[in-house]
Amino acid sequence: MTSATNRAGPAIAFVLFGVLCISLNDMLIKQLSSGYPLHQIVFFRSFIALFFSLVFLQFEGGFAALRTDHPLLHVLRGILVVIANMSYFLALAVLPLADATALFFVAPLFITLLSIPILGEKVGPLRLGAVLVGFIGVIIMQRPWHPTDALEVSRIVLLLPVLSALAYALNQLMTRKLGVKAPASALAIYIQVTFIIVSLGFYVVAGDGRYSASTTNPSLEFLLRAWVWPAPNDQWVLLGMGLNGALIGYSLSQAYRLADAATIAPIEYVGLPLAVFWGYIVFNELPVWEVWTGIALILASGLFVFFRERIKAKRIAPRPLPRPH
């Protein structure tokens, strides 16, 4: 365990709220993916989110809180978030919402494993066994027994959410390491600025759509499509996504500052049933049996890890002292 205070209750509340916001964000981006390029959506969302994050910052120390002793680590963390988001959203444009989300949910398993070498946290053999079960679920969702031409998307697209998961896991563990001194709003601001810089770079290189005409791949078309002025109704959607993005960055950063990564990570599995819900309600999609099986295995392993952690905590401190007010 690190020197940071382990406050599981507030951390779980933050991560639950953050996951709800993420599910809304994914649903909205999938809706917009047929009409706008990814880097334009990211730019508008991040620009608006930056404004709200700066407002949050005023309640957590003001601009002085942006000073850091680890600028390169914050840059690396921002790059990891960009990789995680861009690879996931490229997959989301062509995969059903539940499929992309389920494949991404190898992230909490990565977090549990990587928290051992990176944070020095202890994860026992039972939790490691549960993590293995979760990875089996991910393999089933990859459907390796199917020939490539029998799949609706390429193998590369199916692996994009897994790449996203690895980058996300590394980012969250860095948040835990950096968050001991940096407030959640500052961590969110660093990320939004990184998104803005990267999306503007894409605009300079491909914002006129010069590369999209030469591809029929829907993911690449989503990445390289020309910028267009948002329709009036979509302007409100982008504004809401910006606020939502600020809430996501703040909530998840705060959660991983407050508690042990191996405790928080399994709570993110709430995003799985939310993805199935939005996929059915908005896009009339239901997972195939391989995805249902993978979801069941990941949920089972995540719940086991979570309850094992809670039992362990109760055994160590069955009657915790109340916090001073």
PyMOL commands that set and color helices and strands:
alter all, ss='L'
color gray80, all
select helices_A, chain A and resi 8-32+38-57+62-66+71-92+97-104+107-119+125-142+148-150+155-178+184-206+212-214+218-224+232-258+261-283+289-316
alter helices_A, ss='H'
color red, helices_A
deselect
rebuild
show_as cartoon
